[in-house]
Amino acid sequence: MFHANSLLLPFFNDEHRALHDSLHRWCRQHFTSRIHNGSVDLYCQKLVRQLGDAGWLRYTVPAAYGGQLPEIDSRSLCLLRQTLGYYDGLADFAFVMQGLGSGPITLFGSDELKAKYLPKVATGDYIAAFALSEPDAGSDAAAMKTKATRTADGYLLNGVKTWISNAGIADFYTVFARTENDEAEGVTAFVVDANTPGLEITERFDLAAPHPIGTLTFTNCYIPASQRLAQPGQGFKVAMQNLDVFRASVGAAALGFAETALDMAINHASTRQMFGGVLSDLQITQAAIGDMSTEIDAATLLVYRAAWERDVLKQRTTRSAAMAKLYATESAQRIIDRSLQMFGGLGVRVGQPIEMLYREVRALRIYEGATEVQQVIIARETMKNKTGEAK
């Protein structure tokens, strides 16, 4: 669990500390296991309803549209993801997709679009999704092929989006397409209702850690111009600013995963009989726990520095958020692996919480920009800053 002293860092105020405490109490009542059986779709729909009824989804939209705070607060998002991730990976997923899918509307939507979608996102009545990736355009979003052809009063969407979380259960999708026959070239963003004619879910597939995901196919899918976000050709700006808000929170989710893995390791090592004592008596075990604890503290500082810079300094966090995501997700993978190693054969048995964590953490190093992409972002931003200083 989040080390108590961490909450005393200057990144946080009393509201953040109260949020952390109340959310932990709620999670302890509602989540007793990371292991789920049955339909993942039904479970995620249930989670969205639970999170909405409890008021936690209100942190994903501004107060003017049913939110908890005047504007989206990155530190609160991170605390929510870290805490939910500690207890249940799918709860973290269900929460963040409400924010990631509706974030472009918050940032760039018209008043009409905000009023139409955001209040229902905050209550859990609408499930949101974010549709950027394509079969040949993942980290390289510039390779996007989905097209939006201008008509007299709207657009016709044609193309394929894949790796879309909440595909099949979402009520709306924020979709990015290359604009044709418009006043501006480039990529444009749209809000597409799930029941729009011409939009089909053409594939669903399983992942190592199951969650709702699949492929969307658009065939002459008509979208009114009123469903467009920002101006034509500004889709990359919409996508990147939205990812800037949520990228640090991926690191926060990884922190939650890492913390629960460390707690599992300590609890197991303290009781596992070995060589006339217990596993935690061994210096090699203590060294592993020392390394894991240090990595968690380092990741905490990087994650909440990025969130604080956005909330308090009101500045772009491209570099610091990339650092937070890279370090927190990579260190979480190492921590969970070392924890699983302490469990021995039990650690790889399906149905064990540490085995589920091992599968859950792997995707965090890929989505919202893989580790290698974060390295490139950090390098470019660092070189750009140094070049500017030299002038």
C-alpha positions as a Markdown table, in Angstrom:
| # | Residue | x | y | z |
|---|---|---|---|---|
| 1 | Met | 0.0 | 0.0 | 0.0 |
| 2 | Phe | 1.1 | 3.6 | -0.6 |
| 3 | His | 3.7 | 4.4 | 2.0 |
| 4 | Ala | 2.2 | 6.9 | 4.5 |
| 5 | Asn | 5.1 | 9.3 | 4.3 |
| 6 | Ser | 4.6 | 9.6 | 0.5 |
| 7 | Leu | 1.3 | 11.4 | 1.2 |
| 8 | Leu | 3.3 | 14.1 | 3.1 |
| 9 | Leu | 5.2 | 15.1 | 0.0 |
| 10 | Pro | 4.6 | 18.6 | -1.2 |
| 11 | Phe | 2.9 | 17.3 | -4.4 |
| 12 | Phe | -0.3 | 16.6 | -2.3 |
| 13 | Asn | -2.8 | 18.7 | -0.4 |
| 14 | Asp | -5.4 | 17.6 | 2.2 |
| 15 | Glu | -8.0 | 16.8 | -0.5 |
| 16 | His | -5.6 | 14.3 | -2.1 |
| 17 | Arg | -4.9 | 12.7 | 1.2 |
| 18 | Ala | -8.6 | 12.4 | 2.0 |
| 19 | Leu | -9.2 | 10.9 | -1.5 |
| 20 | His | -6.5 | 8.3 | -0.9 |
| 21 | Asp | -7.9 | 7.2 | 2.4 |
| 22 | Ser | -11.6 | 7.1 | 1.4 |
| 23 | Leu | -10.8 | 5.2 | -1.8 |
| 24 | His | -8.8 | 2.6 | 0.1 |
| 25 | Arg | -11.7 | 2.1 | 2.5 |
| 26 | Trp | -14.1 | 1.7 | -0.4 |
| 27 | Cys | -11.8 | -0.7 | -2.3 |
| 28 | Arg | -11.4 | -3.0 | 0.7 |
| 29 | Gln | -15.1 | -3.4 | 0.8 |
| 30 | His | -15.7 | -4.0 | -2.9 |
| 31 | Phe | -12.6 | -5.9 | -4.1 |
| 32 | Thr | -11.6 | -9.1 | -2.4 |
| 33 | Ser | -9.7 | -10.8 | -5.3 |
| 34 | Arg | -7.9 | -10.0 | -8.5 |
| 35 | Ile | -9.2 | -13.2 | -10.0 |
| 36 | His | -12.3 | -13.0 | -12.1 |
| 37 | Asn | -14.4 | -15.6 | -13.8 |
| 38 | Gly | -17.2 | -15.3 | -16.3 |
| 39 | Ser | -17.8 | -12.6 | -18.9 |
| 40 | Val | -15.2 | -9.9 | -18.9 |
| 41 | Asp | -17.6 | -7.6 | -20.7 |
| 42 | Leu | -20.3 | -8.0 | -18.0 |
| 43 | Tyr | -17.7 | -7.5 | -15.2 |
| 44 | Cys | -16.3 | -4.3 | -16.8 |
| 45 | Gln | -19.9 | -3.0 | -17.2 |
| 46 | Lys | -20.5 | -3.7 | -13.6 |
| 47 | Leu | -17.3 | -2.0 | -12.6 |
| 48 | Val | -18.2 | 1.2 | -14.5 |
| 49 | Arg | -21.6 | 1.2 | -12.7 |
| 50 | Gln | -20.0 | 0.7 | -9.3 |
| 51 | Leu | -17.4 | 3.4 | -9.9 |
| 52 | Gly | -20.1 | 5.8 | -11.1 |
| 53 | Asp | -22.5 | 5.1 | -8.3 |
| 54 | Ala | -19.7 | 5.7 | -5.8 |
| 55 | Gly | -18.7 | 9.0 | -7.4 |
| 56 | Trp | -15.2 | 8.1 | -8.4 |
| 57 | Leu | -15.9 | 8.6 | -12.1 |
| 58 | Arg | -16.7 | 12.3 | -11.3 |
| 59 | Tyr | -12.9 | 12.8 | -11.3 |
| 60 | Thr | -12.8 | 12.1 | -15.0 |
| 61 | Val | -14.8 | 15.2 | -16.0 |
| 62 | Pro | -14.9 | 18.9 | -14.9 |
| 63 | Ala | -17.5 | 20.1 | -12.3 |
| 64 | Ala | -19.5 | 22.1 | -14.9 |
| 65 | Tyr | -20.6 | 18.7 | -16.3 |
| 66 | Gly | -21.0 | 16.6 | -13.2 |
| 67 | Gly | -17.4 | 16.3 | -12.2 |
| 68 | Gln | -15.9 | 16.4 | -8.7 |
| 69 | Leu | -13.4 | 19.3 | -9.3 |
| 70 | Pro | -13.4 | 22.5 | -11.4 |
| 71 | Glu | -11.0 | 20.8 | -13.9 |
| 72 | Ile | -9.3 | 17.5 | -14.3 |
| 73 | Asp | -6.7 | 17.1 | -11.7 |
| 74 | Ser | -3.8 | 14.8 | -12.7 |
| 75 | Arg | -2.7 | 14.1 | -9.1 |
| 76 | Ser | -6.3 | 12.8 | -8.3 |
| 77 | Leu | -6.3 | 10.7 | -11.5 |
| 78 | Cys | -3.0 | 9.2 | -10.4 |
| 79 | Leu | -4.1 | 8.5 | -6.9 |
| 80 | Leu | -7.3 | 6.8 | -8.2 |
| 81 | Arg | -5.4 | 4.7 | -10.7 |
| 82 | Gln | -2.7 | 3.7 | -8.2 |
| 83 | Thr | -5.2 | 2.7 | -5.5 |
| 84 | Leu | -7.6 | 0.9 | -7.9 |
| 85 | Gly | -4.6 | -0.9 | -9.5 |
| 86 | Tyr | -3.5 | -2.0 | -6.0 |
| 87 | Tyr | -6.8 | -3.9 | -5.6 |
| 88 | Asp | -8.0 | -4.9 | -9.1 |
| 89 | Gly | -6.5 | -4.4 | -12.5 |
| 90 | Leu | -9.9 | -4.3 | -14.3 |
| 91 | Ala | -11.2 | -1.7 | -11.9 |
| 92 | Asp | -8.2 | 0.5 | -12.9 |
| 93 | Phe | -9.0 | -0.2 | -16.6 |
| 94 | Ala | -12.7 | 0.6 | -16.2 |
| 95 | Phe | -11.9 | 3.9 | -14.5 |
| 96 | Val | -9.2 | 5.2 | -16.9 |
| 97 | Met | -11.1 | 4.4 | -20.0 |
| 98 | Gln | -13.9 | 6.7 | -18.9 |
| 99 | Gly | -11.3 | 9.5 | -18.7 |
| 100 | Leu | -9.2 | 8.5 | -21.8 |
| 101 | Gly | -12.3 | 8.2 | -24.0 |
| 102 | Ser | -14.0 | 11.4 | -22.9 |
| 103 | Gly | -10.8 | 13.5 | -22.3 |
| 104 | Pro | -10.9 | 14.9 | -25.9 |
| 105 | Ile | -14.4 | 16.1 | -25.4 |
| 106 | Thr | -13.4 | 17.8 | -22.1 |
| 107 | Leu | -10.4 | 19.4 | -23.8 |
| 108 | Phe | -11.8 | 20.3 | -27.3 |
| 109 | Gly | -15.5 | 19.5 | -27.4 |
| 110 | Ser | -18.2 | 22.1 | -28.1 |
| 111 | Asp | -20.6 | 23.0 | -25.3 |
| 112 | Glu | -23.2 | 20.8 | -26.9 |
| 113 | Leu | -20.9 | 17.8 | -27.0 |
| 114 | Lys | -19.8 | 18.3 | -23.4 |
| 115 | Ala | -23.4 | 18.5 | -22.2 |
| 116 | Lys | -24.4 | 15.4 | -24.2 |
| 117 | Tyr | -21.6 | 13.0 | -23.1 |
| 118 | Leu | -19.7 | 14.2 | -20.0 |
| 119 | Pro | -22.5 | 14.0 | -17.4 |
| 120 | Lys | -23.2 | 10.4 | -18.4 |
| 121 | Val | -19.5 | 9.5 | -18.3 |
| 122 | Ala | -19.4 | 10.9 | -14.7 |
| 123 | Thr | -22.3 | 8.7 | -13.6 |
| 124 | Gly | -21.3 | 5.6 | -15.5 |
| 125 | Asp | -24.4 | 5.7 | -17.7 |
| 126 | Tyr | -22.1 | 6.0 | -20.8 |
| 127 | Ile | -19.0 | 3.8 | -21.3 |
| 128 | Ala | -16.3 | 5.7 | -23.3 |
| 129 | Ala | -13.6 | 4.5 | -25.7 |
| 130 | Phe | -10.6 | 6.0 | -27.5 |
| 131 | Ala | -9.9 | 4.8 | -31.1 |
| 132 | Leu | -6.6 | 5.9 | -32.4 |
| 133 | Ser | -4.6 | 2.7 | -33.3 |
| 134 | Glu | -4.9 | 0.9 | -36.6 |
| 135 | Pro | -3.5 | -2.4 | -38.0 |
| 136 | Asp | -0.5 | -0.5 | -39.4 |
| 137 | Ala | -0.5 | 2.6 | -37.2 |
| 138 | Gly | 0.1 | 2.0 | -33.5 |
| 139 | Ser | 3.0 | 4.0 | -32.0 |
| 140 | Asp | 3.4 | 5.5 | -35.5 |
| 141 | Ala | 0.1 | 7.4 | -35.6 |
| 142 | Ala | 1.3 | 9.3 | -38.7 |
| 143 | Ala | 0.7 | 6.1 | -40.7 |
| 144 | Met | -3.0 | 6.3 | -40.1 |
| 145 | Lys | -5.2 | 5.3 | -43.0 |
| 146 | Thr | -8.8 | 5.7 | -41.8 |
| 147 | Lys | -10.4 | 8.5 | -43.9 |
| 148 | Ala | -13.0 | 11.1 | -43.1 |
| 149 | Thr | -14.4 | 12.4 | -46.4 |
| 150 | Arg | -16.2 | 15.8 | -46.2 |
| 151 | Thr | -19.8 | 15.9 | -47.4 |
| 152 | Ala | -22.2 | 18.8 | -47.5 |
| 153 | Asp | -23.1 | 18.6 | -43.8 |
| 154 | Gly | -20.7 | 16.1 | -42.3 |
| 155 | Tyr | -18.2 | 13.3 | -43.0 |
| 156 | Leu | -18.1 | 9.7 | -44.2 |
| 157 | Leu | -15.7 | 7.6 | -42.2 |
| 158 | Asn | -14.0 | 4.6 | -43.9 |
| 159 | Gly | -11.3 | 2.4 | -42.4 |
| 160 | Val | -10.3 | 0.1 | -39.5 |
| 161 | Lys | -9.3 | 0.8 | -35.9 |
| 162 | Thr | -7.9 | -2.0 | -33.8 |
| 163 | Trp | -6.6 | -2.6 | -30.3 |
| 164 | Ile | -9.6 | -0.5 | -29.2 |
| 165 | Ser | -10.3 | -1.0 | -25.5 |
| 166 | Asn | -14.0 | -1.2 | -24.7 |
| 167 | Ala | -14.8 | -2.3 | -28.3 |
| 168 | Gly | -18.2 | -3.8 | -28.1 |
| 169 | Ile | -19.3 | -2.4 | -24.8 |
| 170 | Ala | -18.7 | 1.4 | -25.3 |
| 171 | Asp | -21.6 | 3.8 | -25.9 |
| 172 | Phe | -19.3 | 6.1 | -27.9 |
| 173 | Tyr | -15.9 | 6.2 | -29.4 |
| 174 | Thr | -13.5 | 9.1 | -29.9 |
| 175 | Val | -12.2 | 8.4 | -33.4 |
| 176 | Phe | -9.3 | 9.8 | -35.3 |
| 177 | Ala | -9.2 | 9.9 | -39.1 |
| 178 | Arg | -7.3 | 11.5 | -42.0 |
| 179 | Thr | -9.5 | 14.2 | -43.4 |
| 180 | Glu | -10.2 | 14.5 | -47.1 |
| 181 | Asn | -11.9 | 17.3 | -49.1 |
| 182 | Asp | -11.8 | 19.6 | -46.1 |
| 183 | Glu | -10.5 | 23.1 | -45.4 |
| 184 | Ala | -7.5 | 21.6 | -43.6 |
| 185 | Glu | -5.4 | 18.6 | -44.3 |
| 186 | Gly | -4.3 | 16.2 | -41.6 |
| 187 | Val | -6.0 | 14.2 | -39.0 |
| 188 | Thr | -9.4 | 15.2 | -37.4 |
| 189 | Ala | -11.1 | 13.8 | -34.3 |
| 190 | Phe | -14.8 | 12.9 | -34.0 |
| 191 | Val | -17.2 | 11.5 | -31.4 |
| 192 | Val | -19.0 | 8.5 | -32.9 |
| 193 | Asp | -22.0 | 6.9 | -31.1 |
| 194 | Ala | -21.8 | 3.1 | -30.9 |
| 195 | Asn | -25.1 | 2.6 | -32.7 |
| 196 | Thr | -24.1 | 4.8 | -35.8 |
| 197 | Pro | -24.9 | 2.9 | -39.1 |
| 198 | Gly | -21.7 | 1.9 | -40.8 |
| 199 | Leu | -19.8 | 1.2 | -37.6 |
| 200 | Glu | -19.3 | -2.5 | -36.8 |
| 201 | Ile | -17.3 | -4.5 | -34.2 |
| 202 | Thr | -15.6 | -6.9 | -36.6 |
| 203 | Glu | -13.3 | -8.7 | -34.2 |
| 204 | Arg | -12.9 | -9.4 | -30.5 |
| 205 | Phe | -9.7 | -11.0 | -29.2 |
| 206 | Asp | -8.2 | -12.2 | -25.9 |
| 207 | Leu | -5.2 | -10.8 | -24.2 |
| 208 | Ala | -2.8 | -12.2 | -21.6 |
| 209 | Ala | -4.8 | -10.3 | -19.0 |
| 210 | Pro | -8.4 | -10.2 | -20.4 |
| 211 | His | -10.3 | -7.0 | -20.9 |
| 212 | Pro | -12.8 | -5.9 | -23.6 |
| 213 | Ile | -10.8 | -5.1 | -26.7 |
| 214 | Gly | -11.3 | -5.5 | -30.5 |
| 215 | Thr | -11.5 | -4.0 | -33.9 |
| 216 | Leu | -13.9 | -1.3 | -35.3 |
| 217 | Thr | -14.7 | -1.2 | -39.0 |
| 218 | Phe | -16.2 | 2.0 | -40.6 |
| 219 | Thr | -18.0 | 1.6 | -43.9 |
| 220 | Asn | -19.5 | 4.9 | -45.2 |
| 221 | Cys | -20.2 | 5.8 | -41.6 |
| 222 | Tyr | -21.9 | 9.2 | -41.6 |
| 223 | Ile | -20.8 | 11.6 | -38.9 |
| 224 | Pro | -22.5 | 15.1 | -38.6 |
| 225 | Ala | -20.0 | 18.0 | -38.5 |
| 226 | Ser | -21.4 | 18.8 | -35.0 |
| 227 | Gln | -19.7 | 15.6 | -33.8 |
| 228 | Arg | -16.2 | 16.9 | -34.7 |
| 229 | Leu | -13.7 | 17.8 | -32.0 |
| 230 | Ala | -11.7 | 21.0 | -32.6 |
| 231 | Gln | -11.0 | 22.3 | -36.1 |
| 232 | Pro | -10.3 | 20.1 | -39.1 |
| 233 | Gly | -6.7 | 18.9 | -39.2 |
| 234 | Gln | -6.2 | 19.3 | -35.4 |
| 235 | Gly | -6.6 | 15.6 | -34.5 |
| 236 | Phe | -3.0 | 15.0 | -33.6 |
| 237 | Lys | -3.2 | 18.0 | -31.2 |
| 238 | Val | -6.4 | 16.5 | -29.7 |
| 239 | Ala | -4.8 | 13.0 | -29.3 |
| 240 | Met | -1.4 | 14.2 | -27.9 |
| 241 | Gln | -2.9 | 16.6 | -25.4 |
| 242 | Asn | -5.2 | 13.9 | -24.2 |
| 243 | Leu | -2.4 | 11.5 | -23.8 |
| 244 | Asp | -0.3 | 14.1 | -22.0 |
| 245 | Val | -3.1 | 14.2 | -19.3 |
| 246 | Phe | -3.3 | 10.4 | -18.9 |
| 247 | Arg | 0.2 | 9.2 | -19.6 |
| 248 | Ala | 1.5 | 9.8 | -16.1 |
| 249 | Ser | -1.4 | 7.9 | -14.7 |
| 250 | Val | -0.2 | 4.8 | -16.5 |
| 251 | Gly | 2.8 | 5.0 | -14.3 |
| 252 | Ala | 0.5 | 5.4 | -11.3 |
| 253 | Ala | -1.4 | 2.2 | -12.2 |
| 254 | Ala | 2.0 | 0.5 | -12.4 |
| 255 | Leu | 2.8 | 1.8 | -9.0 |
| 256 | Gly | -0.4 | 0.2 | -7.6 |
| 257 | Phe | 0.5 | -3.1 | -9.2 |
| 258 | Ala | 4.1 | -2.9 | -7.9 |
| 259 | Glu | 3.0 | -2.0 | -4.3 |
| 260 | Thr | 0.6 | -5.0 | -4.1 |
| 261 | Ala | 3.3 | -7.3 | -5.5 |
| 262 | Leu | 5.7 | -6.1 | -2.8 |
| 263 | Asp | 3.1 | -6.6 | -0.1 |
| 264 | Met | 2.4 | -10.1 | -1.4 |
| 265 | Ala | 6.2 | -10.9 | -1.4 |
| 266 | Ile | 6.7 | -9.6 | 2.2 |
| 267 | Asn | 3.6 | -11.5 | 3.5 |
| 268 | His | 4.7 | -14.7 | 1.7 |
| 269 | Ala | 8.4 | -14.4 | 2.7 |
| 270 | Ser | 7.5 | -13.8 | 6.3 |
| 271 | Thr | 5.6 | -17.2 | 6.6 |
| 272 | Arg | 7.3 | -19.5 | 4.1 |
| 273 | Gln | 9.4 | -22.0 | 6.0 |
| 274 | Met | 12.9 | -22.5 | 4.6 |
| 275 | Phe | 16.3 | -23.7 | 5.8 |
| 276 | Gly | 15.2 | -23.7 | 9.5 |
| 277 | Gly | 13.7 | -20.3 | 9.4 |
| 278 | Val | 11.5 | -18.3 | 7.0 |
| 279 | Leu | 12.3 | -16.9 | 3.6 |
| 280 | Ser | 12.5 | -13.4 | 4.8 |
| 281 | Asp | 15.5 | -14.3 | 7.1 |
| 282 | Leu | 17.7 | -14.8 | 4.0 |
| 283 | Gln | 19.8 | -11.8 | 3.1 |
| 284 | Ile | 19.1 | -12.4 | -0.6 |
| 285 | Thr | 15.4 | -12.0 | 0.1 |
| 286 | Gln | 16.0 | -8.8 | 2.1 |
| 287 | Ala | 18.2 | -7.4 | -0.7 |
| 288 | Ala | 15.3 | -8.0 | -3.2 |
| 289 | Ile | 12.8 | -6.3 | -0.9 |
| 290 | Gly | 15.2 | -3.4 | -0.5 |
| 291 | Asp | 15.6 | -3.0 | -4.2 |
| 292 | Met | 11.8 | -3.2 | -4.8 |
| 293 | Ser | 11.1 | -0.6 | -2.1 |
| 294 | Thr | 13.6 | 1.8 | -3.6 |
| 295 | Glu | 12.2 | 1.4 | -7.1 |
| 296 | Ile | 8.7 | 2.1 | -5.8 |
| 297 | Asp | 9.8 | 5.3 | -4.1 |
| 298 | Ala | 11.7 | 6.5 | -7.2 |
| 299 | Ala | 8.7 | 5.8 | -9.4 |
| 300 | Thr | 6.4 | 7.6 | -7.0 |
| 301 | Leu | 8.5 | 10.7 | -7.3 |
| 302 | Leu | 8.6 | 10.6 | -11.1 |
| 303 | Val | 4.8 | 10.0 | -11.4 |
| 304 | Tyr | 3.7 | 12.7 | -9.0 |
| 305 | Arg | 6.3 | 15.2 | -10.2 |
| 306 | Ala | 4.7 | 15.0 | -13.7 |
| 307 | Ala | 1.2 | 15.3 | -12.3 |
| 308 | Trp | 2.2 | 18.2 | -10.1 |
| 309 | Glu | 3.8 | 20.0 | -13.0 |
| 310 | Arg | 0.6 | 19.8 | -15.0 |
| 311 | Asp | -1.7 | 20.7 | -12.1 |
| 312 | Val | 0.3 | 23.4 | -10.4 |
| 313 | Leu | 2.8 | 24.8 | -12.9 |
| 314 | Lys | 0.2 | 24.5 | -15.7 |
| 315 | Gln | 2.9 | 23.4 | -18.2 |
| 316 | Arg | 3.2 | 20.7 | -20.8 |
| 317 | Thr | 4.5 | 17.5 | -19.3 |
| 318 | Thr | 5.6 | 15.6 | -22.4 |
| 319 | Arg | 9.1 | 14.8 | -21.0 |
| 320 | Ser | 8.3 | 14.3 | -17.4 |
| 321 | Ala | 5.2 | 12.2 | -18.1 |
| 322 | Ala | 7.2 | 10.0 | -20.5 |
| 323 | Met | 9.8 | 9.5 | -17.8 |
| 324 | Ala | 7.1 | 8.6 | -15.3 |
| 325 | Lys | 5.5 | 6.1 | -17.6 |
| 326 | Leu | 8.8 | 4.5 | -18.7 |
| 327 | Tyr | 10.3 | 4.1 | -15.2 |
| 328 | Ala | 7.2 | 3.1 | -13.3 |
| 329 | Thr | 6.1 | 0.5 | -15.8 |
| 330 | Glu | 9.5 | -1.0 | -16.3 |
| 331 | Ser | 10.2 | -1.1 | -12.5 |
| 332 | Ala | 6.8 | -2.6 | -11.9 |
| 333 | Gln | 7.6 | -5.4 | -14.3 |
| 334 | Arg | 10.9 | -6.1 | -12.4 |
| 335 | Ile | 9.2 | -5.9 | -9.0 |
| 336 | Ile | 6.4 | -8.3 | -9.9 |
| 337 | Asp | 8.8 | -10.7 | -11.5 |
| 338 | Arg | 11.0 | -10.8 | -8.4 |
| 339 | Ser | 7.9 | -11.2 | -6.2 |
| 340 | Leu | 6.7 | -14.1 | -8.3 |
| 341 | Gln | 10.1 | -15.7 | -8.0 |
| 342 | Met | 9.7 | -15.8 | -4.2 |
| 343 | Phe | 6.5 | -17.8 | -4.6 |
| 344 | Gly | 8.4 | -20.5 | -6.6 |
| 345 | Gly | 6.1 | -22.9 | -8.5 |
| 346 | Leu | 3.0 | -21.4 | -6.8 |
| 347 | Gly | 3.8 | -18.1 | -8.6 |
| 348 | Val | 3.1 | -19.5 | -12.0 |
| 349 | Arg | -0.1 | -21.3 | -11.1 |
| 350 | Val | -3.1 | -19.8 | -12.9 |
| 351 | Gly | -5.6 | -18.5 | -10.4 |
| 352 | Gln | -2.9 | -17.0 | -8.0 |
| 353 | Pro | -3.0 | -13.2 | -7.5 |
| 354 | Ile | 0.7 | -12.9 | -8.3 |
| 355 | Glu | 0.3 | -14.8 | -11.5 |
| 356 | Met | -2.5 | -12.5 | -12.5 |
| 357 | Leu | -0.4 | -9.5 | -11.7 |
| 358 | Tyr | 2.4 | -10.9 | -13.9 |
| 359 | Arg | 0.0 | -10.9 | -16.8 |
| 360 | Glu | -1.7 | -7.6 | -16.0 |
| 361 | Val | 1.5 | -5.5 | -15.8 |
| 362 | Arg | 2.9 | -6.5 | -19.2 |
| 363 | Ala | 0.5 | -4.4 | -21.3 |
| 364 | Leu | 1.4 | -1.2 | -19.4 |
| 365 | Arg | 4.8 | -1.2 | -21.0 |
| 366 | Ile | 3.1 | -1.0 | -24.4 |
| 367 | Tyr | -0.1 | 1.0 | -24.4 |
| 368 | Glu | -0.2 | 4.8 | -24.6 |
| 369 | Gly | 3.3 | 4.6 | -26.2 |
| 370 | Ala | 5.6 | 1.7 | -25.7 |
| 371 | Thr | 8.7 | 2.0 | -23.6 |
| 372 | Glu | 10.9 | 2.5 | -26.7 |
| 373 | Val | 8.6 | 5.3 | -27.8 |
| 374 | Gln | 9.0 | 7.0 | -24.4 |
| 375 | Gln | 12.8 | 6.8 | -24.7 |
| 376 | Val | 12.6 | 8.6 | -28.0 |
| 377 | Ile | 10.3 | 11.2 | -26.6 |
| 378 | Ile | 12.5 | 11.8 | -23.6 |
| 379 | Ala | 15.6 | 12.1 | -25.8 |
| 380 | Arg | 14.0 | 14.5 | -28.2 |
| 381 | Glu | 12.6 | 16.7 | -25.5 |
| 382 | Thr | 15.9 | 16.7 | -23.7 |
| 383 | Met | 17.9 | 17.6 | -26.8 |
| 384 | Lys | 15.4 | 20.3 | -27.7 |
| 385 | Asn | 15.7 | 21.8 | -24.2 |
| 386 | Lys | 19.5 | 21.7 | -24.3 |
| 387 | Thr | 19.6 | 23.3 | -27.7 |
| 388 | Gly | 17.3 | 26.1 | -26.5 |
| 389 | Glu | 19.5 | 26.7 | -23.4 |
| 390 | Ala | 22.6 | 27.0 | -25.7 |
| 391 | Lys | 21.0 | 29.8 | -27.6 |
